[in-house]
Each structure stands twice: as C-alpha cells, then as structure tokens.
Amino acid sequence: MNLPVSRVARAADFRHKTPMSVRIGHIDVYGHLNNVAVFRLLEQSRIEYTIDVGLVGWNELGLILARVDCSFRAQGFYGDDLVSGCKAARIGRKSFTLRQEIWRETDGTLIAEADTVIVALGPDKVTPAEVSADWRQKLSEWEGVAL
C-alpha cells in the first residue's frame, strides 16, 4: 500500500521508540482504537522517554503535562503492533515540547501525532520552575542537537 507522505510516520526522525500493542481494552464500540487510548499510549511513550533520557524516574514528580495537541490520522485495530516515537522539539524557560507520533509497525501508517508541553516543577512539586541546565544538557545530548 502506498500512502501519502503525510500519512506515513517518519520513524528515522526518532531515536526513542516505544513498541506497544493495541489491546482489547483500547477498542471502542466501533471496533477501532479509542481516542482516549491514544492519549494513554502517548503517555506511556512520554514517560519512558523521560526515564531513558535521565530526567526522572517513573515514580518521581518533577514535571507535569501542561498541554497536548493531538491529531488522529488513521484508525488502529485490535492486535495492531504500534510504535510510538518521542523526541524533544523545543526547550523554553519553564517548559519543553515533545513531538510524538504513533504508527503501525507493519506498514508505517501514521495513527496519531502530537505535540506535548511539559512543565518543570520546583522542589515543592507544585510551583513551575526553570528547566535546569542539567535537563537542557540531557535533552540536547540525547537528541544530538542544541535545543
């Protein structure tokens, strides 16, 4: 199947990839991947990214999701093997933006793409804080570009 470029994920653009499968609990009444489940899959990928990059452990608070802008591009179905790519796209003063895509592993069909804004938290785990120099360095080194 030849899909338009806009409908094919760009797997090579992502160093961090999280494999995942569509489970029965991800399916809606229409028989396809539920939009809410897509947000959970994005969350899983995002958390694994922050752990692998070395920002935080899975049970540590140090950042919080502030915004998700998600576009649904194609349907997913029970049993589909998916891959979610995640990368840092921008670092601001108190937040950074992650670019995420989910695609079907077998044919590269882009299921969803999202930009997520993550806010750094201070020691009280409530107040936004500046993105530390350490986090900036880790994100830039992981991505291989100055952010």
C-alpha positions, 0 to 999 in steps of 0.5 A: 500500500502506498500512502501519502507522505503525510500519512506515513510516520517518519520513524528515522526522525526518532531515536526513542521508540516505544513498541506497544500493542493495541489491546482489547481494552483500547477498542471502542464500540466501533471496533477501532482504537479509542481516542482516549487510548491514544492519549494513554499510549502517548503517555506511556511513550512520554514517560519512558522517554523521560526515564531513558533520557535521565530526567526522572524516574517513573515514580518521581514528580518533577514535571507535569503535562501542561498541554497536548495537541493531538491529531488522529490520522488513521484508525488502529485495530485490535492486535495492531503492533504500534510504535510510538516515537518521542523526541524533544522539539523545543526547550523554553524557560519553564517548559519543553515540547515533545513531538510524538507520533504513533504508527503501525509497525507493519506498514508505517501508517501514521495513527496519531501525532502530537505535540506535548508541553511539559512543565518543570516543577520546583522542589515543592512539586507544585510551583513551575520552575526553570528547566535546569541546565542539567535537563537542557544538557540531557535533552540536547545530548540525547537528541544530538542537537542544541535545543 
